[in-house]
Amino acid sequence: MQFSKGILVITVILPLTAGLSGCASSLIGTHEGVERVSLADANQVGGCNLKETRTISVLAKVGLFNRNTKDVEANLYQIARNDAVDIGADTVVKGESQEFGKRTFEMYKCRN
C-alpha cells in the first residue's frame, strides 16, 4: 500500500507541528513577583524611571507553519515581565515589532 504525500502530512506532520507549537507556550516559566508587573501605554509612564529597553524574541514558526499570533504575543509579554522583575522594573511598554516573534519593550520603575 502506498501513501500519498497529502495523507502523510495530515496524519503525521500536521498533528506533530500543532503539538510542538503549543509546547512553546508552556515552556516559559514565570519569575517570582511577575504578577506585580503591569503593561502600560507610552503616555502612562511620564513620571516613571526608564530602567532598560530590550528586544525580545520567541519561536514564531514551527516547521513550515507560523504559530498563533495571540500565543506569540503572550510569550513575548511573559518574557518581558520576567525580565522586568530581574532588573527591578514594575511596568512594561510594548514597542515596535520588527518581525513576527520579535518585539521591543521598555521597562520602567513606576512604583516605590
C-alpha positions, 0 to 999 in steps of 0.5 A, spaced: 500 500 500 502 506 498 501 513 501 500 519 498 504 525 500 497 529 502 495 523 507 502 523 510 502 530 512 495 530 515 496 524 519 503 525 521 506 532 520 500 536 521 498 533 528 506 533 530 507 541 528 500 543 532 503 539 538 510 542 538 507 549 537 503 549 543 509 546 547 512 553 546 507 556 550 508 552 556 515 552 556 516 559 559 516 559 566 514 565 570 519 569 575 517 570 582 513 577 583 511 577 575 504 578 577 506 585 580 508 587 573 503 591 569 503 593 561 502 600 560 501 605 554 507 610 552 503 616 555 502 612 562 509 612 564 511 620 564 513 620 571 516 613 571 524 611 571 526 608 564 530 602 567 532 598 560 529 597 553 530 590 550 528 586 544 525 580 545 524 574 541 520 567 541 519 561 536 514 564 531 514 558 526 514 551 527 516 547 521 513 550 515 507 553 519 507 560 523 504 559 530 498 563 533 499 570 533 495 571 540 500 565 543 506 569 540 504 575 543 503 572 550 510 569 550 513 575 548 509 579 554 511 573 559 518 574 557 518 581 558 515 581 565 520 576 567 525 580 565 522 586 568 522 583 575 530 581 574 532 588 573 527 591 578 522 594 573 514 594 575 511 596 568 512 594 561 511 598 554 510 594 548 514 597 542 515 596 535 515 589 532 520 588 527 518 581 525 513 576 527 516 573 534 520 579 535 518 585 539 521 591 543 519 593 550 521 598 555 521 597 562 520 602 567 520 603 575 513 606 576 512 604 583 516 605 590 
